[in-house]
Amino acid sequence: MRVSRLMLITLRDVPAEADIISHQLLIRGGFIKRLTGGIYAYMPLLWKVLKKITRIVEEELETKGCLQTLLPQLQPSEIWEKSGRWKSYTEGEGIMFSLKDRQGKELGLGPTHEEVITQIISQTIHSYKQLPINIFQIQTKFRDEIRPRFGLMRSREFIMKDAYSFHENEYDLQSTYAEMRNAYKNIFTKCGLDFVCVDADSGAIGGAASQEFMVTADSGEDLILISTDGKYGANQEKAVSTFEEGESLANNKPSIIKTTNQKTIEELCKYNDFHPSQIVKVLAYLATCDDNKKHPVLISIRGDQELNEIKLSNEISHKLKRNILAIRAISNEDIQKQGIDDIPFGFIGPDLSDNVLLKAKVWEKTFIRLADNSVKGLKSFICGNNIKDEHKVFYNWSLINTKQVVCDIRKAKPGDRCIHDETQNLQECRGIEIGHIFQLGTKYSKSLNATFTNEKGIEDPFWMGCYGIGISRLAQAAVEQNHDDLGIIWPVSIAPFEVIIIIANVKDTEQKNIGEEIYQKLIQTQIDALLDDRDERAGIKFKDADLIGIPWRIVAGREAKSGLVELHNRKSKTTEILDLSSVFKKLSEEFNTKKL
């Protein structure tokens, strides 16, 4: 390819709408063009990158025996209603674009394809002898993001690889899950990325277990906690840890103290010489289920710990056996709308009576009561007295007349001791999710009545796995991890071109001839080369080459008359003056091609 025919338009200034460096560089380098918020055109340079990533993915999955397909992007609402996900995906903060056809039938633009593939497999596969099956596709997905941002990182239209496996039992699912985890490691390694694999929350996809693959980057949206020995890693939404023991409180006579206007943990400690770890903090939340019921929730957690709302939502979902559409803290405005007797926020105790909910207009009339593990072992503590400006001191659980489900709903944090080895601590870093794998179990097969005949002639639901890679997101994540002040530094395996040849002065016959000779030779040996044949100043060409991040640069300049050219490595920034045979030898070794 010649730059003169590439439609290459680069920008020197940083785009106003781009907040992170990878987004800025993709726009400045002419890789993407914004149409509207969260919707981008992939220009020729980026399309080449995406095709190279796609090829790596396809080749690796084909070696694992995966079958490639292409599923409909328009999906009928009925199958989503059967799985129980239509409302959670289309109402409230749901991310599915929904529409009606001319007959009034409801449809959704596919954000994911669990329901579709499950229905198709149930109509196609009938016997255990046909299992296992692992089928994948690479196509555009649509998600109505509340706040699309960071370019391709969180866009409303994007390219994704999603795969789905079907099995006769859990053991076979786990075997394929491990195989796919290794395949993902191979894919991301071949793409030239530094990545970590961490435990993750399954979210709206569901299932028994899941892991995320993260590109480590300071701008990453996800906080990752990794053990100092590298043997454990998890997204903070999922991370577990051993919390430090708090400061013990004396077993004095239980009493009530006045705590006027001391609503926060900080105020309570400041005026009474308490430590946050001696306090049972009680939080009031509201969970909205997919059956539209609204459940008030009362949470007890140690005063020095933070609530993990993802863990909380999962715990409530498990208890109610319903999908949770939304979860949030209850406010004064909420209780006023419900006509509820005053709830003394800041002074609530674990034993707040359900009677305060009797007048609720919409809410359920009893609290779901949960207690974090951090309060379970407290033998003496401080908590609210359920009366404004009053707290209980030196109380214990035998004096608190309430029943709570004890569970892990706290945020693990850096410095916590690790579950697998208490001599190890958690450290934090930030990451960009580029892949996610799930053990779905029988969640979708049961809800969609997708079964096969097992070895005994009995109908069983399929065991399923799900495996996703954000193809377009991976491309930008590679830029976020590989750049400098001059521009992008693409990993060779996914670079739009492997080598760029710059003719410093196209009006100089010797420079032009040697540049053309190098270009033709590289093309013949299937090295992906780009020839900058523009009638521009050499400085402009150098800046553009650095900006778009081509790994190797050959410059046909003043030394051309002596048969010499300049060979520059974009990553190491090393430059050599070589004759053509030496250049060809070095590049043939680098790209493992036939002798040039």
C-alpha positions as CSV (number, residue, x, y, z in Angstrom):
1,M,0.0,0.0,0.0
2,R,1.1,3.5,-0.8
3,V,0.4,6.4,1.6
4,S,-0.7,8.5,-1.4
5,R,-3.7,6.1,-1.8
6,L,-4.3,5.4,1.9
7,M,-6.6,8.3,2.7
8,L,-4.3,9.1,5.6
9,I,-5.4,12.3,7.4
10,T,-3.5,12.9,10.7
11,L,-4.1,15.5,13.4
12,R,-1.5,17.4,15.4
13,D,-3.8,18.7,18.1
14,V,-5.4,16.6,20.8
15,P,-9.2,16.1,20.1
16,A,-11.4,17.8,22.7
17,E,-13.7,14.8,23.1
18,A,-10.9,12.3,23.8
19,D,-10.0,11.8,27.5
20,I,-7.5,9.0,27.4
21,I,-4.3,8.7,25.4
22,S,-5.3,5.7,23.3
23,H,-8.6,7.4,22.2
24,Q,-6.6,10.6,21.4
25,L,-4.0,8.7,19.3
26,L,-6.6,6.6,17.4
27,I,-8.3,9.8,16.3
28,R,-5.1,11.7,15.6
29,G,-3.7,8.8,13.6
30,G,-6.8,8.6,11.4
31,F,-7.8,5.1,12.7
32,I,-11.3,6.0,13.8
33,K,-13.9,8.7,13.0
34,R,-16.7,9.6,15.4
35,L,-20.2,9.7,14.0
36,T,-21.9,10.4,17.3
37,G,-21.5,9.5,21.0
38,G,-20.2,5.9,21.3
39,I,-20.4,5.2,17.6
40,Y,-17.3,5.2,15.4
41,A,-16.2,4.3,11.9
42,Y,-13.3,2.0,11.6
43,M,-11.0,3.6,9.0
44,P,-8.7,1.6,6.7
45,L,-5.7,1.6,9.1
46,L,-7.8,0.3,12.1
47,W,-9.6,-2.2,9.9
48,K,-6.3,-3.8,9.1
49,V,-5.5,-4.1,12.8
50,L,-8.9,-5.6,13.5
51,K,-8.5,-8.2,10.7
52,K,-5.1,-9.2,12.1
53,I,-6.6,-9.6,15.6
54,T,-9.5,-11.6,14.1
55,R,-7.1,-13.9,12.2
56,I,-5.2,-14.7,15.4
57,V,-8.5,-15.4,17.2
58,E,-9.9,-17.6,14.4
59,E,-6.7,-19.6,14.0
60,E,-6.4,-20.3,17.8
61,L,-10.1,-21.3,18.2
62,E,-10.0,-23.5,15.1
63,T,-7.1,-25.5,16.7
64,K,-9.4,-26.1,19.6
65,G,-12.0,-27.6,17.3
66,C,-14.4,-24.6,17.5
67,L,-16.9,-24.1,14.7
68,Q,-17.5,-20.6,13.3
69,T,-21.0,-19.3,12.6
70,L,-22.8,-16.0,12.3
71,L,-26.0,-15.5,14.3
72,P,-28.8,-12.9,13.8
73,Q,-28.3,-9.5,15.3
74,L,-32.1,-9.0,15.6
75,Q,-33.5,-11.1,18.3
76,P,-37.2,-11.7,19.3
77,S,-38.2,-10.7,22.8
78,E,-39.9,-14.1,23.5
79,I,-36.7,-16.0,24.0
80,W,-35.3,-13.3,26.3
81,E,-38.5,-13.4,28.3
82,K,-38.1,-17.1,28.8
83,S,-34.6,-16.7,30.2
84,G,-35.9,-13.9,32.5
85,R,-33.5,-11.2,31.0
86,W,-35.8,-9.1,28.8
87,K,-36.8,-6.7,31.5
88,S,-33.4,-6.4,33.1
89,Y,-31.9,-5.7,29.7
90,T,-34.5,-3.2,28.3
91,E,-35.8,-1.4,31.4
92,G,-34.2,0.9,33.9
93,E,-30.5,0.8,33.2
94,G,-30.8,-2.0,30.7
95,I,-28.3,-1.9,27.8
96,M,-30.3,-3.5,25.0
97,F,-31.6,-1.4,22.1
98,S,-35.2,-2.6,21.6
99,L,-37.7,-1.9,18.8
100,K,-40.9,-3.0,17.3
101,D,-41.4,-4.2,13.7
102,R,-44.4,-3.2,11.5
103,Q,-46.5,-6.0,13.1
104,G,-45.8,-4.7,16.6
105,K,-43.5,-7.5,17.5
106,E,-40.8,-6.6,20.0
107,L,-37.2,-7.2,19.0
108,G,-33.8,-6.4,20.4
109,L,-30.4,-5.6,18.8
110,G,-28.1,-8.3,20.2
111,P,-25.8,-7.3,23.0
112,T,-25.0,-11.0,23.5
113,H,-26.3,-14.3,22.1
114,E,-26.9,-16.8,24.9
115,E,-30.6,-17.1,24.3
116,V,-30.3,-17.3,20.5
117,I,-27.6,-20.0,20.4
118,T,-29.3,-22.0,23.2
119,Q,-32.6,-22.2,21.1
120,I,-30.7,-23.1,17.9
121,I,-28.7,-25.9,19.6
122,S,-31.9,-27.3,21.3
123,Q,-33.5,-27.6,17.9
124,T,-30.4,-29.2,16.3
125,I,-28.6,-31.3,18.9
126,H,-30.6,-34.2,20.5
127,S,-28.1,-36.8,21.8
128,Y,-25.1,-36.9,24.1
129,K,-23.2,-38.6,21.2
130,Q,-23.3,-35.2,19.4
131,L,-21.6,-33.4,22.4
132,P,-19.5,-31.5,23.2
133,I,-19.9,-28.6,20.8
134,N,-18.1,-25.2,20.8
135,I,-19.4,-22.6,18.4
136,F,-18.2,-19.0,17.9
137,Q,-18.9,-15.9,15.9
138,I,-17.2,-12.5,15.3
139,Q,-19.7,-9.8,14.6
140,T,-21.0,-6.3,15.6
141,K,-22.8,-6.1,19.0
142,F,-25.0,-3.2,20.3
143,R,-25.3,-1.9,23.8
144,D,-27.1,1.3,24.9
145,E,-24.4,2.4,27.3
146,I,-25.5,5.0,29.8
147,R,-22.3,6.9,29.4
148,P,-20.4,5.9,26.3
149,R,-16.8,7.1,26.7
150,F,-13.1,6.5,26.0
151,G,-13.6,5.7,22.3
152,L,-13.8,2.0,21.6
153,M,-13.4,1.1,25.3
154,R,-17.1,1.7,26.0
155,S,-19.0,2.3,22.8
156,R,-22.5,1.5,21.7
157,E,-21.5,-0.5,18.6
158,F,-18.5,-2.7,18.7
159,I,-16.9,-5.9,17.3
160,M,-16.9,-8.9,19.6
161,K,-16.0,-12.6,19.4
162,D,-18.5,-14.7,21.4
163,A,-18.3,-18.5,21.8
164,Y,-20.7,-20.9,23.4
165,S,-20.0,-24.5,24.4
166,F,-22.5,-27.3,25.1
167,H,-21.8,-30.3,27.3
168,E,-23.4,-33.4,28.7
169,N,-22.1,-32.8,32.3
170,E,-20.3,-30.3,34.5
171,Y,-17.0,-32.1,34.3
172,D,-16.9,-31.8,30.5
173,L,-17.8,-28.1,30.8
174,Q,-15.0,-27.5,33.2
175,S,-12.5,-29.2,30.9
176,T,-13.5,-27.0,27.9
177,Y,-13.5,-23.9,30.2
178,A,-9.8,-24.7,31.1
179,E,-9.0,-25.3,27.4
180,M,-10.6,-21.9,26.5
181,R,-8.7,-20.2,29.2
182,N,-5.4,-21.5,27.7
183,A,-6.6,-20.5,24.2
184,Y,-7.2,-16.9,25.5
185,K,-3.8,-16.8,27.0
186,N,-2.3,-17.8,23.6
187,I,-4.4,-15.3,21.8
188,F,-3.4,-12.3,23.9
189,T,0.2,-13.4,24.0
190,K,0.2,-13.6,20.2
191,C,-1.3,-10.1,20.1
192,G,1.7,-8.8,22.0
193,L,-0.2,-7.8,25.2
194,D,0.8,-7.8,28.9
195,F,-2.3,-9.2,30.6
196,V,-3.6,-10.9,33.7
197,C,-6.4,-13.4,34.3
198,V,-8.5,-12.6,37.3
199,D,-11.7,-14.0,39.0
200,A,-14.7,-11.9,38.1
201,D,-18.4,-11.4,38.8
202,S,-20.6,-13.1,36.3
203,G,-23.0,-10.1,36.2
204,A,-26.1,-10.3,34.1
205,I,-24.7,-13.2,32.1
206,G,-24.9,-15.4,35.2
207,G,-23.3,-18.7,35.9
208,A,-21.2,-20.5,38.5
209,A,-17.8,-19.1,37.7
210,S,-16.1,-16.6,35.5
211,Q,-12.7,-15.0,34.8
212,E,-11.7,-11.8,33.1
213,F,-8.6,-11.2,31.0
214,M,-7.2,-7.7,31.7
215,V,-4.7,-5.5,29.9
216,T,-2.9,-3.7,32.7
217,A,-3.0,0.1,32.2
218,D,-3.2,3.1,34.5
219,S,-6.3,4.4,32.6
220,G,-8.2,1.1,33.1
221,E,-11.8,1.3,34.4
222,D,-11.4,-1.8,36.5
223,L,-9.6,-2.1,39.8
224,I,-7.7,-5.4,40.1
225,L,-6.4,-6.9,43.3
226,I,-3.5,-9.3,42.9
227,S,-1.7,-11.2,45.6
228,T,2.0,-10.5,46.1
229,D,2.9,-14.0,45.1
230,G,0.9,-13.7,41.9
231,K,-1.2,-16.8,42.7
232,Y,-4.5,-14.9,43.2
233,G,-6.1,-12.1,41.2
234,A,-9.6,-10.8,41.1
235,N,-11.7,-7.8,39.9
236,Q,-12.6,-5.8,43.0
237,E,-16.2,-6.7,42.4
238,K,-15.3,-10.3,43.1
239,A,-12.2,-10.2,45.2
240,V,-12.2,-11.9,48.6
241,S,-9.7,-11.4,51.4
242,T,-9.1,-11.8,55.1
243,F,-9.8,-8.5,56.9
244,E,-7.6,-7.3,59.7
245,E,-8.9,-7.8,63.3
246,G,-10.2,-4.5,64.6
247,E,-9.6,-2.9,68.0
248,S,-11.5,-4.7,70.7
249,L,-14.2,-2.9,72.8
250,A,-14.4,-3.6,76.5
251,N,-17.2,-5.8,77.8
252,N,-18.7,-3.1,80.0
253,K,-22.3,-2.8,81.0
254,P,-24.5,-2.2,77.9
255,S,-25.9,1.3,77.8
256,I,-27.5,4.0,75.6
257,I,-25.5,7.2,75.0
258,K,-26.6,10.5,73.5
259,T,-24.9,11.2,70.1
260,T,-26.5,14.4,69.0
261,N,-25.9,15.1,65.3
262,Q,-23.3,12.3,65.1
263,K,-24.6,10.6,62.0
264,T,-21.3,9.5,60.5
265,I,-18.7,7.0,61.6
266,E,-16.1,9.8,61.6
267,E,-18.2,12.0,63.9
268,L,-19.1,9.1,66.2
269,C,-15.4,8.3,66.6
270,K,-14.2,11.9,67.0
271,Y,-16.6,12.8,69.8
272,N,-16.5,9.5,71.8
273,D,-13.0,8.2,71.3
274,F,-14.3,5.1,69.4
275,H,-12.5,3.2,66.6
276,P,-14.4,2.5,63.4
277,S,-13.7,-1.2,63.8
278,Q,-15.7,-1.2,67.0
279,I,-18.9,0.0,65.3
280,V,-21.6,-2.0,63.5
281,K,-22.6,0.3,60.6
282,V,-26.2,-0.3,59.4
283,L,-27.2,0.6,55.8
284,A,-30.6,0.7,54.3
285,Y,-30.9,-0.3,50.6
286,L,-33.7,-1.0,48.1
287,A,-33.5,-3.9,45.6
288,T,-35.8,-3.9,42.6
289,C,-36.4,-7.4,41.1
290,D,-37.4,-8.4,37.6
291,D,-40.9,-9.1,38.9
292,N,-41.0,-5.4,39.8
293,K,-41.2,-6.1,43.5
294,K,-39.1,-3.7,45.6
295,H,-37.4,-5.2,48.7
296,P,-36.0,-3.0,51.5
297,V,-32.6,-4.4,52.7
298,L,-30.9,-3.8,56.0
299,I,-27.1,-4.4,56.0
300,S,-24.8,-4.7,59.0
301,I,-21.1,-4.2,58.3
302,R,-18.1,-3.2,60.4
303,G,-17.5,0.6,60.5
304,D,-14.1,0.5,58.9
305,Q,-15.3,-1.6,55.9
306,E,-17.0,-0.7,52.7
307,L,-20.0,-2.4,51.2
308,N,-19.6,-4.2,47.8
309,E,-22.9,-3.5,46.0
310,I,-22.2,-6.2,43.4
311,K,-21.8,-8.9,46.1
312,L,-24.9,-7.4,47.8
313,S,-26.9,-7.7,44.6
314,N,-25.8,-11.3,44.0
315,E,-26.6,-12.3,47.6
316,I,-30.1,-10.8,47.3
317,S,-30.6,-12.4,43.9
318,H,-29.6,-15.8,45.4
319,K,-31.9,-15.4,48.3
320,L,-34.9,-14.3,46.3
321,K,-34.1,-16.5,43.3
322,R,-34.8,-13.4,41.1
323,N,-32.7,-11.2,38.8
324,I,-32.0,-7.8,40.4
325,L,-32.7,-4.9,38.1
326,A,-31.4,-2.2,40.4
327,I,-30.0,-1.7,43.9
328,R,-29.4,1.6,45.7
329,A,-29.3,3.2,49.1
330,I,-32.7,4.3,50.5
331,S,-33.0,8.1,50.9
332,N,-35.3,10.5,52.9
333,E,-37.1,11.3,49.7
334,D,-37.9,7.6,49.2
335,I,-39.5,7.1,52.6
336,Q,-41.5,10.3,52.2
337,K,-42.9,9.0,48.9
338,Q,-43.8,5.7,50.5
339,G,-45.4,7.4,53.5
340,I,-43.2,5.5,55.9
341,D,-42.6,6.4,59.5
342,D,-39.3,8.2,59.9
343,I,-36.2,6.0,59.5
344,P,-33.5,7.5,61.7
345,F,-30.6,7.5,59.2
346,G,-27.3,7.7,60.9
347,F,-28.8,6.0,64.0
348,I,-30.1,2.8,62.6
349,G,-29.4,-0.5,64.5
350,P,-29.4,-4.0,63.1
351,D,-32.7,-4.6,65.0
352,L,-34.7,-1.8,63.3
353,S,-38.3,-3.1,63.4
354,D,-40.2,-4.1,60.3
355,N,-43.0,-2.0,61.6
356,V,-41.5,1.1,60.0
357,L,-42.5,-0.4,56.7
358,L,-46.2,-1.0,57.5
359,K,-47.3,2.1,55.6
360,A,-45.1,1.5,52.6
361,K,-47.2,2.0,49.4
362,V,-45.1,-0.1,47.0
363,W,-42.3,-1.8,49.0
364,E,-42.4,-5.2,50.6
365,K,-43.2,-4.9,54.3
366,T,-40.2,-6.8,55.7
367,F,-36.5,-6.1,55.5
368,I,-34.1,-8.6,54.0
369,R,-31.5,-8.6,56.7
370,L,-27.8,-9.3,55.9
371,A,-24.7,-9.1,58.0
372,D,-21.1,-9.1,56.6
373,N,-18.6,-11.6,58.0
374,S,-16.7,-8.6,59.5
375,V,-19.3,-8.2,62.3
376,K,-19.9,-11.9,63.0
377,G,-17.2,-12.2,65.6
378,L,-17.7,-8.9,67.4
379,K,-18.2,-9.7,71.1
380,S,-18.9,-6.0,72.1
381,F,-19.7,-3.2,69.7
382,I,-21.5,0.1,69.2
383,C,-24.5,0.5,66.9
384,G,-27.5,2.8,66.4
385,N,-30.4,2.7,68.8
386,N,-33.1,3.3,66.1
387,I,-33.8,6.7,67.8
388,K,-32.4,10.0,66.5
389,D,-29.2,11.1,68.4
390,E,-28.8,7.8,70.3
391,H,-26.4,4.8,70.0
392,K,-26.0,1.6,71.9
393,V,-22.6,0.9,73.5
394,F,-21.1,-2.4,74.8
395,Y,-23.8,-4.4,73.1
396,N,-23.4,-7.9,71.7
397,W,-25.4,-10.1,69.3
398,S,-27.2,-11.9,72.1
399,L,-28.8,-8.6,73.1
400,I,-29.8,-7.7,69.5
401,N,-33.1,-9.4,68.8
402,T,-32.8,-10.0,65.1
403,K,-32.0,-12.7,62.6
404,Q,-29.5,-11.9,59.8
405,V,-27.9,-14.0,57.0
406,V,-24.2,-13.8,57.4
407,C,-22.3,-13.5,54.2
408,D,-19.4,-11.8,52.4
409,I,-20.6,-8.4,51.1
410,R,-17.6,-6.2,51.9
411,K,-15.1,-4.7,49.4
412,A,-11.7,-6.4,49.5
413,K,-9.0,-3.7,49.5
414,P,-5.3,-3.3,48.9
415,G,-3.3,-4.5,51.9
416,D,-5.8,-7.1,53.0
417,R,-4.4,-10.6,53.7
418,C,-5.1,-13.3,51.1
419,I,-7.4,-16.2,51.6
420,H,-5.0,-18.7,50.0
421,D,-2.0,-17.6,52.1
422,E,-2.3,-15.1,54.9
423,T,1.4,-14.2,54.6
424,Q,0.5,-12.6,51.3
425,N,-1.2,-9.3,50.8
426,L,-3.4,-7.9,48.0
427,Q,-1.9,-5.2,45.8
428,E,-3.9,-3.0,43.4
429,C,-3.5,-2.1,39.7
430,R,-5.9,-1.0,37.0
431,G,-7.0,-3.0,34.0
432,I,-8.9,-2.9,30.8
433,E,-11.2,-5.9,30.3
434,I,-10.5,-7.6,26.9
435,G,-11.9,-11.0,27.5
436,H,-14.4,-12.8,29.8
437,I,-15.1,-16.5,30.1
438,F,-18.1,-18.0,32.0
439,Q,-19.2,-21.4,33.3
440,L,-23.0,-20.9,32.7
441,G,-24.0,-24.3,33.9
442,T,-27.7,-25.0,33.1
443,K,-29.1,-21.5,33.7
444,Y,-30.1,-20.9,30.1
445,S,-30.8,-24.5,29.0
446,K,-33.3,-24.9,31.9
447,S,-35.1,-21.6,31.3
448,L,-35.4,-22.3,27.6
449,N,-36.1,-26.0,28.0
450,A,-33.1,-27.0,25.9
451,T,-32.4,-30.7,26.5
452,F,-30.6,-33.7,25.1
453,T,-31.0,-37.4,25.6
454,N,-28.3,-38.7,27.9
455,E,-26.6,-42.2,27.9
456,K,-29.5,-43.6,29.9
457,G,-32.1,-42.3,27.6
458,I,-33.2,-39.5,30.0
459,E,-33.7,-35.9,28.9
460,D,-31.1,-33.6,30.6
461,P,-30.5,-29.9,30.2
462,F,-27.3,-28.9,28.4
463,W,-24.3,-27.7,30.5
464,M,-23.1,-24.5,28.9
465,G,-20.0,-22.2,28.8
466,C,-19.7,-18.7,27.3
467,Y,-16.5,-17.0,26.1
468,G,-16.1,-13.4,24.9
469,I,-13.4,-11.2,23.5
470,G,-13.8,-7.6,22.6
471,I,-12.0,-7.4,19.3
472,S,-12.3,-3.6,18.8
473,R,-11.7,-2.9,22.5
474,L,-8.6,-5.1,22.3
475,A,-7.2,-2.9,19.5
476,Q,-7.5,0.3,21.6
477,A,-6.2,-1.5,24.8
478,A,-3.1,-2.4,22.8
479,V,-2.6,1.3,22.1
480,E,-3.2,2.2,25.7
481,Q,-0.4,-0.2,26.7
482,N,1.9,0.6,23.9
483,H,2.6,4.3,23.1
484,D,5.0,7.1,23.9
485,D,5.1,10.9,23.4
486,L,5.4,10.5,19.7
487,G,2.4,8.2,19.1
488,I,1.4,4.5,19.0
489,I,3.9,1.6,19.1
490,W,1.9,-1.3,17.7
491,P,2.9,-4.9,18.6
492,V,4.2,-6.3,15.3
493,S,1.6,-9.1,15.1
494,I,-1.4,-6.7,15.0
495,A,0.2,-3.6,13.4
496,P,-1.6,-2.2,10.4
497,F,1.7,-2.5,8.5
498,E,4.9,-4.2,9.6
499,V,7.3,-1.8,7.8
500,I,7.0,1.7,6.4
501,I,9.4,2.9,3.7
502,I,9.9,6.7,3.6
503,I,11.3,8.3,0.5
504,A,12.7,11.5,2.1
505,N,12.6,13.4,-1.2
506,V,10.4,11.9,-3.9
507,K,12.0,14.3,-6.5
508,D,15.4,12.7,-6.0
509,T,15.6,9.8,-8.5
510,E,18.0,7.7,-6.5
511,Q,16.0,7.9,-3.3
512,K,12.8,7.1,-5.2
513,N,14.3,4.2,-7.0
514,I,15.8,2.6,-3.9
515,G,12.6,3.1,-2.0
516,E,10.5,1.4,-4.7
517,E,13.0,-1.4,-4.9
518,I,12.7,-2.1,-1.2
519,Y,8.9,-1.8,-1.3
520,Q,8.6,-4.3,-4.1
521,K,11.0,-6.8,-2.5
522,L,9.1,-6.7,0.8
523,I,5.7,-7.2,-0.9
524,Q,7.1,-10.2,-2.8
525,T,8.1,-11.9,0.5
526,Q,4.7,-11.1,2.0
527,I,5.9,-8.6,4.5
528,D,3.1,-6.0,5.0
529,A,4.8,-2.9,3.8
530,L,3.6,0.7,3.4
531,L,5.4,3.1,1.1
532,D,5.3,6.8,1.9
533,D,5.5,8.3,-1.6
534,R,4.0,11.6,-0.8
535,D,5.5,14.9,-2.0
536,E,5.8,16.2,1.6
537,R,8.7,17.3,3.8
538,A,10.6,14.4,5.4
539,G,9.9,15.7,8.9
540,I,6.1,15.4,8.3
541,K,6.5,11.9,7.1
542,F,8.6,10.9,10.1
543,K,6.0,12.4,12.5
544,D,3.2,10.5,10.8
545,A,5.2,7.3,10.9
546,D,5.7,7.7,14.6
547,L,2.1,8.6,15.2
548,I,0.6,5.7,13.4
549,G,3.1,3.4,15.1
550,I,4.5,1.1,12.3
551,P,7.1,-1.1,14.0
552,W,9.9,-0.7,11.5
553,R,10.9,2.3,9.4
554,I,13.2,2.3,6.4
555,V,14.3,5.8,5.2
556,A,15.7,6.3,1.7
557,G,17.5,9.6,2.1
558,R,20.8,11.2,1.3
559,E,22.8,8.0,1.7
560,A,20.8,6.4,-1.1
561,K,23.4,7.4,-3.7
562,S,25.8,5.1,-1.8
563,G,23.3,2.3,-1.7
564,L,22.6,2.8,2.1
565,V,19.4,3.3,3.9
566,E,18.3,4.0,7.5
567,L,16.6,1.2,9.5
568,H,14.7,2.4,12.6
569,N,13.0,0.3,15.2
570,R,9.9,2.2,16.6
571,K,9.9,0.4,20.0
572,S,13.6,0.4,20.9
573,K,14.2,3.6,19.0
574,T,17.5,2.2,17.6
575,T,18.7,3.3,14.2
576,E,21.2,1.7,11.9
577,I,22.7,2.7,8.5
578,L,22.8,-0.4,6.4
579,D,23.1,-1.6,2.8
580,L,20.1,-3.3,1.2
581,S,21.2,-6.9,1.7
582,S,21.8,-6.2,5.4
583,V,18.3,-4.6,5.8
584,F,16.7,-7.6,4.0
585,K,18.6,-10.1,6.1
586,K,17.6,-8.3,9.4
587,L,13.9,-8.1,8.4
588,S,13.8,-11.7,7.2
589,E,15.1,-12.8,10.6
590,E,12.7,-10.5,12.4
591,F,9.6,-11.7,10.5
592,N,10.8,-15.3,10.0
593,T,10.2,-15.1,6.3
594,K,12.0,-16.7,3.4
595,K,15.3,-15.2,2.5
596,L,14.9,-11.8,1.0
